[in-house]
Each structure stands twice: as C-alpha cells, then as structure tokens.
Amino acid sequence: MTKTILGAAALLSITACLLAAALHFAGMLDAATFRAVFAAASAAWFITATGWESRRKR
C-alpha cells in the first residue's frame, strides 16, 4: 500500500516538473513561479522516488 502511494506521488511530482517546464517554455508561466513550482516538485520527486525504490523487492 505504501509503495503504491509513494509511486503515485513520485509520478505526480515528475509530471509537475515536466508540466512546469512546458508551461514556462510556452510563455504561460513566469520565471519566479516556474522556479518555485519546479523546486517543490523536484524535492517531492527525490523524496518520494527514494522511498518508493527503497521498498522494492530484491
């Protein structure tokens, strides 16, 4: 259960990173907002992906 939640959170956070970059490139997101969103989503990605991977069966 925890692995599924962490996996979903990791997927959402990496999607937020990609979406923020695309919106900034398209001119729909200013630089300050892009930096804030990207920083938060990147931190969430590293935290959740690490937790997700640590629960992988070996």
Phi and psi restraints in degrees (value plus and minus 20) as a CYANA .aco file:
   2 THR   PHI     -82.4   -42.4
   2 THR   PSI     -59.2   -19.2
   3 LYS   PHI     -82.0   -42.0
   3 LYS   PSI     -59.3   -19.3
   4 THR   PHI     -85.8   -45.8
   4 THR   PSI     -63.6   -23.6
   5 ILE   PHI     -84.9   -44.9
   5 ILE   PSI     -63.8   -23.8
   6 LEU   PHI     -84.5   -44.5
   6 LEU   PSI     -59.3   -19.3
   7 GLY   PHI     -83.2   -43.2
   7 GLY   PSI     -63.1   -23.1
   8 ALA   PHI     -85.6   -45.6
   8 ALA   PSI     -61.3   -21.3
   9 ALA   PHI     -85.2   -45.2
   9 ALA   PSI     -59.2   -19.2
  10 ALA   PHI     -84.0   -44.0
  10 ALA   PSI     -62.8   -22.8
  11 LEU   PHI     -84.3   -44.3
  11 LEU   PSI     -61.9   -21.9
  12 LEU   PHI     -84.6   -44.6
  12 LEU   PSI     -59.7   -19.7
  13 SER   PHI     -90.4   -50.4
  13 SER   PSI     -59.2   -19.2
  14 ILE   PHI     -89.5   -49.5
  14 ILE   PSI     -52.0   -12.0
  15 THR   PHI     -85.6   -45.6
  15 THR   PSI     -60.3   -20.3
  16 ALA   PHI     -83.1   -43.1
  16 ALA   PSI     -58.6   -18.6
  17 CYS   PHI     -80.5   -40.5
  17 CYS   PSI     -69.2   -29.2
  18 LEU   PHI     -86.3   -46.3
  18 LEU   PSI     -59.8   -19.8
  19 LEU   PHI     -86.7   -46.7
  19 LEU   PSI     -61.2   -21.2
  20 ALA   PHI     -82.2   -42.2
  20 ALA   PSI     -62.5   -22.5
  21 ALA   PHI     -83.9   -43.9
  21 ALA   PSI     -62.8   -22.8
  22 ALA   PHI     -85.0   -45.0
  22 ALA   PSI     -62.4   -22.4
  23 LEU   PHI     -86.6   -46.6
  23 LEU   PSI     -57.3   -17.3
  24 HIS   PHI     -87.1   -47.1
  24 HIS   PSI     -63.0   -23.0
  25 PHE   PHI     -82.0   -42.0
  25 PHE   PSI     -55.9   -15.9
  26 ALA   PHI     -99.1   -59.1
  26 ALA   PSI     -25.5    14.5
  27 GLY   PHI      64.5   104.5
  27 GLY   PSI      -6.4    33.6
  28 MET   PHI    -116.6   -76.6
  28 MET   PSI     -24.2    15.8
  29 LEU   PHI    -156.3  -116.3
  29 LEU   PSI     104.5   144.5
  30 ASP   PHI     -93.3   -53.3
  30 ASP   PSI     146.6   186.6
  31 ALA   PHI     -82.8   -42.8
  31 ALA   PSI     -61.9   -21.9
  32 ALA   PHI     -85.3   -45.3
  32 ALA   PSI     -63.7   -23.7
  33 THR   PHI     -86.6   -46.6
  33 THR   PSI     -61.4   -21.4
  34 PHE   PHI     -78.4   -38.4
  34 PHE   PSI     -66.7   -26.7
  35 ARG   PHI     -81.1   -41.1
  35 ARG   PSI     -62.6   -22.6
  36 ALA   PHI     -85.9   -45.9
  36 ALA   PSI     -67.5   -27.5
  37 VAL   PHI     -84.6   -44.6
  37 VAL   PSI     -64.9   -24.9
  38 PHE   PHI     -85.8   -45.8
  38 PHE   PSI     -59.5   -19.5
  39 ALA   PHI     -84.6   -44.6
  39 ALA   PSI     -65.6   -25.6
  40 ALA   PHI     -85.3   -45.3
  40 ALA   PSI     -64.1   -24.1
  41 ALA   PHI     -87.9   -47.9
  41 ALA   PSI     -56.2   -16.2
  42 SER   PHI     -85.6   -45.6
  42 SER   PSI     -64.2   -24.2
  43 ALA   PHI     -81.4   -41.4
  43 ALA   PSI     -63.6   -23.6
  44 ALA   PHI     -82.3   -42.3
  44 ALA   PSI     -59.6   -19.6
  45 TRP   PHI     -81.0   -41.0
  45 TRP   PSI     -69.9   -29.9
  46 PHE   PHI     -84.5   -44.5
  46 PHE   PSI     -57.2   -17.2
  47 ILE   PHI     -90.3   -50.3
  47 ILE   PSI     -70.3   -30.3
  48 THR   PHI     -93.3   -53.3
  48 THR   PSI     -57.2   -17.2
  49 ALA   PHI     -88.1   -48.1
  49 ALA   PSI     -55.3   -15.3
  50 THR   PHI     -85.6   -45.6
  50 THR   PSI     -64.8   -24.8
  51 GLY   PHI     -84.1   -44.1
  51 GLY   PSI     -59.7   -19.7
  52 TRP   PHI     -83.0   -43.0
  52 TRP   PSI     -67.4   -27.4
  53 GLU   PHI     -88.0   -48.0
  53 GLU   PSI     -53.3   -13.3
  54 SER   PHI     -89.6   -49.6
  54 SER   PSI     -37.6     2.4
  55 ARG   PHI    -117.2   -77.2
  55 ARG   PSI     -10.6    29.4
  56 ARG   PHI     -91.0   -51.0
  56 ARG   PSI     122.5   162.5
  57 LYS   PHI     -94.1   -54.1
  57 LYS   PSI     117.6   157.6
